[in-house]
Amino acid sequence: MRMRAVNKQRLWNLLTIVLLVAGLAAWIALPWWGLLALAVTLAGWLVLTRSGRLSLAATRIGISSLPQRWGASSVIIVGIAGVVGVLVAMLAMGEGFKATLQATGSDDTAIILRGGSQAETNSVILRDQVPLVSSLPGIARDADGKPLLTAELSQVVALKARSDGSDSNAQLRGVGEEAWQVRPGVRLVEGRRFRPGLQELVVGQGAQSQFRGLDVGSTLEFANQQWAVVGKFASGDAYDSELWGDAQTIASTYRRNAFQSITVRTEGADGFQRLKAAMDADPRLKLDVETTRSYYRKQSGQLSTLINVLGTVIGAIMAVGAVFGALNTMYAAVAGRAREIATMRAIGFRSLPVVLAVMLETMLLALLGGVLGGLIAWAIFNGYTVSTLGNNFSQVVFQFKVSPQLLWTGLKWALGIGLVGGLFPALRAARLPVTVALRDG
């Protein structure tokens, strides 16, 4: 019989854990309107029912005693603030990286790669294919009737990080003269453009902020040759992380006989479709084309997903620690208030109001911790500029983005931790024998 009772208790404990995990997953996935509906329902029950009013009265008694146990209660607030702060910061990194790449490109520019290539790094476009592409329909033209097309190549170069002087990879992009018209969002903010045929560079403002030696007027050494930095540009997207130079000069320097991509400006959505159809119909062009907006969104997907998963895992591990901290604190609070709880039970407070009072108190502390953690993450990380390795093995400069949606996610995590951390102490308080509590207290 005893073994059967032990097995039954273990089974019950396992079922409780499974239900808690499932409930927390549903809680985290709950949209704002779902949580609002729950809050309105709970508020109505607290105000309109006798048990609800007793729960409010018991909660006020517990909250009024918080100053006497503020040291223990601060453990919950600080622990949950740490969880929320780290979680929001990690997710803000993923959001910032994704936002930077998704802001790159547009629907009226297209990138052309070798058939089957997923990125510029594994694409090869032969030089004799460039004139064939330039003659296809759907490509916009300038006032002189010249197609707005730039055949480009990408080269990873080593630069010193501005922060600690360590070696870092940067992307050197070789572009044609039409690159500025193909990408009108790229604007020169200092100096001048590079001149074709010369070893001159213009650098993105993001690259300049992350790497040493990129000030206008400075000189860099690539492939045992000297390159002059003659200008700085800004685009507000992934191009900010790059260095631009003349494609033919860079190809000669690095002995490159082919390009890696062609970027064109199309005649709108209809022009893109005509370009794609013509390219598919030409057997000489085994090339793929897609809008630059679509291309960079795909590039952002894998890494931003990895960052988000990593942030969620780290947050979950920290959340387990915060739950145990909340459990210990609330168990101690229940033990310290044993006589108070027993007195309430003796004068008519049933188990349900006592359970809700302890849980509402824990949820209040969790809410304070969530707000504190969110504010800290926003104050420190929102707009913070960093760089990470992109799909082309070079650094992409981006800013953390602490959005309202991420702060909302952090608050839900905080309330979820408070919910679990207060549940078992609340059940213990409800089961506390009145006579024993009054005698021992």
Secondary structure, DSSP 8 states (H G I E B T S, - for coil): -HHHHHHHHHHHHHHHHHHHHHHHHHHHH--HHHHHHHHHHHHHHHHHSHHHHHHHHHHHHHHHTGGGGHHHHHHHHHHHHHHHHHHHHHHHHHHHHHHHHHTS--TTEEEEEETT-SSGGG--B-TTHHHHHHTSTTB-B-TTS-B-EEEEEEEEEEEEBTTT--EEEEEEEEE-TTHHHH-TT-EEEEE----TTS-EEEEEHHHHHHBTT-STT-EEEETTEEEEEEEEEE-SSGGGGEEEEEHHHHHHHTT--SBSEEEEEBSHHHHHHHHHHHHHH-TT--EEEEEHHHHHHHHHHHHHHHHHHHHHHHHHHHHHHHHHHHHHHHHHHHHHTHHHHHHHHHTT--HHHHHHHHHHHHHHHHHHHHHHHHHHHHHHHTT-EEEEE-TTSSEEEEE----HHHHHHHHHHHHHHHHHHHHHHHHHHHH--HHHHHHH-
